[in-house]
Amino acid sequence: MIQMFDVTKHYDKDFSALKEITLHIKKGEFVFFTGPSGAGKTTLLKLIYCGERADTGQILVNGRNLSRLRNGSIPYLRRNIGVVFQDFKLIHSKTVYDNIAFALRVVGTSKNEIKRRAWDVLRRVGLQHKMNSYPLHLSGGEQQRVAIARAVVNDPVILLADEPTGNLDAAVAAEIMDLLKEIHNRGTTIVMATHNMDIVERMNKRVIRLQSGRCISDTHPVTDMDPDENEIQVHPHLPI
């Protein structure tokens, strides 16, 4: 589903955000990227949806080699990837419904299908009664639910979440994690960056720990671990 081979990203000649990252995330996994601020978590997520380009190495996402992907093809890649941010990134001048519908309109979805899918995803996140409200009239937890609804309304195969609970109190953060767990149970591959180890420990999922741009550990929950999964998987033959 997501493969990286010796990936390095520089922001200037004196600073490498990522250094020789090699990893393999399987379809249907729930994986945490953890580590201190500046470890490279956000950069790693950006590389997956082409928010940034790697300087060296190769990245495969859902069978596509991103090093060979033209800029004009990036929007098509992103149709299969949902992204949730810490600061929500909702359009304040649009209602909850229109924020979600916008993600469908840009890919040419019909009006009737937009209504059906927007209502369905609002029901799933428990906000159908807020469909005509504006983001700034919602609590932080409600805004993040809208952001998640917008990210999954196109049924992406991958959901990336960058510190989605960072601005929320513990109780609301737990609700957001329950929602992500439900989305994962429907078959979506989820990759989440967080520094909140309480959440990581409660979820009991795979954890890739970063430090100073390097992957320093890759651990799997005992209940899910296959005998050979302690080793990072590297595949020498890349598709053209």
Summary of the structure (lengths in Angstrom):
residues: 240
radius of gyration: 17.9
end to end distance: 16.1
largest distance: 52.4
contacts: 726
relative contact order: 0.20
helix: 35%
strand: 26%
